[in-house]
Amino acid sequence: MPSESVHRRQAEHNKQFLDWLDLDVTKYLDWTVTAIFYTALHLVEWLLATKGLHSDSHANRHQAMSRVSELKRIYPDYRELENQSRRSRYEGAEFTREFVKSKLMPKLERIESLVRASV
């Protein structure tokens, strides 16, 4: 399983990619939504790794999140990002800049803030 530092590095790398996409101009909002989710995933895995927990599937990650008090608070945000990413990847959902900026990015910011305060 990847270490804490690997998950931290990947979360930061994904966040840099989001910054590079520039939400005000990108035409790749579908990929933006997916990158938001995978940034959140690596943030969550980073915190789990600090507790000696690792997950090898989305289902296992959900179970692990339910056992870590800090992660329970952001679980609804995480699930929403996961659901929107799934819609993007498998259903061809289209997203507006406003939705991504006002609904999804704040969820990622809450997850990142909680993880950074907890590790």
DARADA-V32863 format. One record per residue. N is the residue number from 1. RES is the residue in one letter. SS is DSSP state (@ for helix, = for strand, . for the rest). PHI is phi in whole degrees, 0 to 359 (none if undefined). Layout:
BEGIN
n->N res->RES ss->SS phi->PHI
n->N res->RES ss->SS phi->PHI
END
This chain:
BEGIN
n->1 res->M ss->. phi->none
n->2 res->P ss->. phi->298
n->3 res->S ss->. phi->277
n->4 res->E ss->@ phi->306
n->5 res->S ss->@ phi->294
n->6 res->V ss->@ phi->293
n->7 res->H ss->@ phi->294
n->8 res->R ss->@ phi->299
n->9 res->R ss->@ phi->299
n->10 res->Q ss->@ phi->291
n->11 res->A ss->@ phi->299
n->12 res->E ss->@ phi->293
n->13 res->H ss->@ phi->298
n->14 res->N ss->@ phi->297
n->15 res->K ss->@ phi->295
n->16 res->Q ss->@ phi->297
n->17 res->F ss->@ phi->298
n->18 res->L ss->@ phi->299
n->19 res->D ss->@ phi->297
n->20 res->W ss->@ phi->295
n->21 res->L ss->@ phi->297
n->22 res->D ss->. phi->56
n->23 res->L ss->. phi->303
n->24 res->D ss->. phi->285
n->25 res->V ss->. phi->228
n->26 res->T ss->. phi->298
n->27 res->K ss->. phi->261
n->28 res->Y ss->. phi->254
n->29 res->L ss->@ phi->294
n->30 res->D ss->@ phi->297
n->31 res->W ss->@ phi->290
n->32 res->T ss->@ phi->299
n->33 res->V ss->@ phi->298
n->34 res->T ss->@ phi->294
n->35 res->A ss->@ phi->294
n->36 res->I ss->@ phi->299
n->37 res->F ss->@ phi->297
n->38 res->Y ss->@ phi->290
n->39 res->T ss->@ phi->295
n->40 res->A ss->@ phi->299
n->41 res->L ss->@ phi->303
n->42 res->H ss->@ phi->289
n->43 res->L ss->@ phi->296
n->44 res->V ss->@ phi->297
n->45 res->E ss->@ phi->296
n->46 res->W ss->@ phi->300
n->47 res->L ss->@ phi->294
n->48 res->L ss->@ phi->300
n->49 res->A ss->@ phi->297
n->50 res->T ss->@ phi->293
n->51 res->K ss->. phi->256
n->52 res->G ss->. phi->76
n->53 res->L ss->. phi->253
n->54 res->H ss->. phi->221
n->55 res->S ss->. phi->232
n->56 res->D ss->. phi->247
n->57 res->S ss->. phi->202
n->58 res->H ss->@ phi->298
n->59 res->A ss->@ phi->297
n->60 res->N ss->@ phi->295
n->61 res->R ss->@ phi->296
n->62 res->H ss->@ phi->300
n->63 res->Q ss->@ phi->296
n->64 res->A ss->@ phi->297
n->65 res->M ss->@ phi->298
n->66 res->S ss->@ phi->288
n->67 res->R ss->@ phi->262
n->68 res->V ss->. phi->250
n->69 res->S ss->@ phi->304
n->70 res->E ss->@ phi->300
n->71 res->L ss->@ phi->284
n->72 res->K ss->@ phi->301
n->73 res->R ss->@ phi->292
n->74 res->I ss->@ phi->254
n->75 res->Y ss->@ phi->304
n->76 res->P ss->@ phi->300
n->77 res->D ss->@ phi->296
n->78 res->Y ss->@ phi->300
n->79 res->R ss->@ phi->299
n->80 res->E ss->@ phi->296
n->81 res->L ss->@ phi->296
n->82 res->E ss->@ phi->297
n->83 res->N ss->@ phi->297
n->84 res->Q ss->@ phi->292
n->85 res->S ss->@ phi->296
n->86 res->R ss->@ phi->298
n->87 res->R ss->@ phi->300
n->88 res->S ss->@ phi->295
n->89 res->R ss->@ phi->285
n->90 res->Y ss->@ phi->251
n->91 res->E ss->@ phi->249
n->92 res->G ss->. phi->66
n->93 res->A ss->. phi->300
n->94 res->E ss->. phi->253
n->95 res->F ss->. phi->233
n->96 res->T ss->. phi->265
n->97 res->R ss->@ phi->303
n->98 res->E ss->@ phi->299
n->99 res->F ss->@ phi->297
n->100 res->V ss->@ phi->296
n->101 res->K ss->@ phi->288
n->102 res->S ss->@ phi->263
n->103 res->K ss->@ phi->250
n->104 res->L ss->@ phi->271
n->105 res->M ss->@ phi->300
n->106 res->P ss->@ phi->298
n->107 res->K ss->@ phi->294
n->108 res->L ss->@ phi->298
n->109 res->E ss->@ phi->297
n->110 res->R ss->@ phi->295
n->111 res->I ss->@ phi->297
n->112 res->E ss->@ phi->298
n->113 res->S ss->@ phi->299
n->114 res->L ss->@ phi->295
n->115 res->V ss->@ phi->297
n->116 res->R ss->@ phi->298
n->117 res->A ss->@ phi->284
n->118 res->S ss->@ phi->258
n->119 res->V ss->. phi->265
END
